[in-house]
Amino acid sequence: MKEIPQPRVAGLSALPTRDNEGCWLAVIEATQGTRHKFKYSAESNAFVLSGVLPLGVAFPYDFGFLPSTLGEDGDPLDVLVLADEPLPLGALAPVHIVGVIEAEQRDKGARRAKRNDRLLAVTEPSHAYRQCRALTDLAHNVLDEIERFFVGYNQAKDVRFTPLARRGRRAAERLVRCGQRRFGERRAAAD
């Protein structure tokens, strides 16, 4: 049986998940208001354009990943970042996690769905979102719209995205710890 090469773990993907002050760190791959989705490539240590949203659709907030984590889909854990203004592509933003939208997705032709949760976070510091410390601090309709965005975003790629539940900070941080463990295991296997 042919051995499958392990992806190289380097660059932004391998930065710490937290800073010295205890804030989580988010790497931005799509800026609020843009139609362009970039994906960080550890191989080239650059951001590669991976998709363009249809006309009339844009990212509602900044979107990226937490470094040194891996989700069940094999990519770093996704995070939607609420910030006072759009953050530039590649920015490393200190954030606090407020919750998670647990979800599964099924790629076209896939036999089964896989988990692909979306962490929700707020930049630290923030004026506009200073009071947002928990998922319940976000308006219910905002969470509905975020879920609809991800359903439509994935539908445009012929992927079925199904929100399963909304959970608070503790559940989100458990998910991050699990993602850090997966990252460590993959890194150890690559060494």
MARTIDREN-193783 format. One line per 10 residues: their letters; for each residue x, y, z of C-alpha. Coordinates in pm, whole numbers. Last residue first. Example, Ala and Ser with C-alpha at 12.3 -4.5 7.8 and 13.67 -1.06 7.14 Angstrom:
SA> 1367,-106,714 ~ 1230,-450,780
END
This chain:
DAAARREGFR> 887,1411,1285 ~ 564,1394,1083 ~ 394,1165,1338 ~ 480,1408,1619 ~ 333,1698,1419 ~ 16,1500,1350 ~ -20,1414,1720 ~ 44,1773,1827 ~ -217,1904,1580 ~ -473,1650,1702
RQGCRVLREA> -407,1754,2063 ~ -444,2123,1973 ~ -774,2047,1801 ~ -900,1867,2115 ~ -798,2170,2322 ~ -982,2394,2073 ~ -1301,2184,2096 ~ -1285,2204,2475 ~ -1249,2583,2434 ~ -1566,2596,2225
ARRGRRALPT> -1760,2387,2477 ~ -1651,2622,2755 ~ -1724,2936,2551 ~ -2084,2858,2468 ~ -2257,2617,2234 ~ -2478,2654,1931 ~ -2599,2330,1779 ~ -2614,2117,1464 ~ -2560,2357,1173 ~ -2567,2162,845
FRVDKAQNYG> -2330,2244,560 ~ -2385,2058,230 ~ -2102,2119,-13 ~ -2151,2207,-379 ~ -1908,2501,-346 ~ -2196,2756,-368 ~ -2374,2541,-107 ~ -2078,2596,126 ~ -2116,2974,127 ~ -2496,2941,141
VFFREIEDLV> -2493,2723,457 ~ -2213,2934,605 ~ -2408,3257,547 ~ -2728,3104,684 ~ -2543,3012,1006 ~ -2408,3367,1039 ~ -2756,3507,976 ~ -2912,3292,1249 ~ -2632,3394,1489 ~ -2704,3760,1414
NHALDTLARC> -3079,3695,1461 ~ -3013,3557,1811 ~ -2827,3872,1911 ~ -2476,3808,2042 ~ -2426,3843,2418 ~ -2561,3488,2463 ~ -2244,3358,2297 ~ -2045,3503,2584 ~ -1803,3791,2647 ~ -1947,4055,2415
QRYAHSPETV> -1941,4379,2616 ~ -1631,4514,2437 ~ -1778,4431,2096 ~ -1779,4781,1942 ~ -1477,4905,2136 ~ -1254,4605,2089 ~ -925,4489,2238 ~ -908,4191,2206 ~ -1091,4082,1895 ~ -1413,3884,1939
ALLRDNRKAR> -1452,3513,1869 ~ -1692,3260,1721 ~ -1565,2910,1647 ~ -1713,2740,1343 ~ -1744,2360,1349 ~ -1658,2133,1058 ~ -1762,1782,1156 ~ -1762,1525,880 ~ -2052,1393,673 ~ -2050,1052,518
RAGKDRQEAE> -2010,880,186 ~ -1875,1187,9 ~ -1999,1245,-347 ~ -2043,1618,-300 ~ -1878,1719,25 ~ -2077,1666,341 ~ -2058,1914,621 ~ -2120,1899,990 ~ -2183,2179,1231 ~ -2125,2302,1583
IVGVIHVPAL> -2156,2679,1597 ~ -1908,2776,1865 ~ -1879,3019,2150 ~ -1734,3339,2293 ~ -1365,3294,2212 ~ -1140,3579,2311 ~ -921,3723,2041 ~ -564,3832,1966 ~ -541,3889,1590 ~ -262,3769,1362
AGLPLPEDAL> -326,3948,1034 ~ -275,3745,718 ~ -542,3930,518 ~ -613,4264,675 ~ -867,4306,956 ~ -1208,4457,881 ~ -1313,4714,1141 ~ -1437,4691,1501 ~ -1377,4317,1501 ~ -1592,4005,1518
VLVDLPDGDE> -1381,3705,1423 ~ -1521,3386,1267 ~ -1290,3099,1353 ~ -1210,2776,1170 ~ -1001,2506,1338 ~ -690,2418,1135 ~ -759,2176,850 ~ -776,1795,867 ~ -1158,1781,846 ~ -1179,1662,1208
GLTSPLFGFD> -1023,1992,1310 ~ -655,2064,1358 ~ -496,2321,1585 ~ -152,2485,1602 ~ -286,2812,1461 ~ -650,2915,1512 ~ -813,2980,1176 ~ -964,3253,962 ~ -1272,3459,894 ~ -1333,3831,937
YPFAVGLPLV> -1701,3917,957 ~ -2002,3904,722 ~ -1796,3750,440 ~ -1947,3867,113 ~ -2235,3767,-115 ~ -2389,3993,-381 ~ -2198,3832,-666 ~ -2094,3475,-584 ~ -1808,3413,-339 ~ -1458,3370,-475
GSLVFANSEA> -1241,3075,-391 ~ -900,2938,-292 ~ -676,3240,-341 ~ -344,3129,-193 ~ -195,3287,118 ~ 177,3224,148 ~ 425,3006,337 ~ 467,2801,16 ~ 414,2458,170 ~ 236,2600,476
SYKFKHRTGQ> -39,2723,244 ~ -286,2965,405 ~ -621,2964,231 ~ -772,3275,77 ~ -1141,3341,35 ~ -1226,3644,-178 ~ -1575,3797,-169 ~ -1466,4059,82 ~ -1683,4243,334 ~ -1501,4119,644
TAEIVALWCG> -1155,3997,547 ~ -1087,3637,457 ~ -783,3435,570 ~ -722,3599,910 ~ -494,3415,1154 ~ -657,3399,1498 ~ -473,3394,1830 ~ -634,3307,2163 ~ -565,3556,2440 ~ -371,3436,2744
ENDRTPLASL> -149,3743,2787 ~ 155,3561,2648 ~ -31,3474,2327 ~ -240,3166,2259 ~ -259,2908,1978 ~ 116,2927,1927 ~ 232,2957,1566 ~ 251,2630,1373 ~ -1,2709,1099 ~ 167,3046,1044
GAVRPQPIEK> 485,2883,917 ~ 532,2511,940 ~ 362,2172,952 ~ 441,1986,632 ~ 153,1771,516 ~ 194,1398,576 ~ 266,1191,267 ~ 28,901,204 ~ 213,571,198 ~ 130,343,-96
M> 0,0,0
END
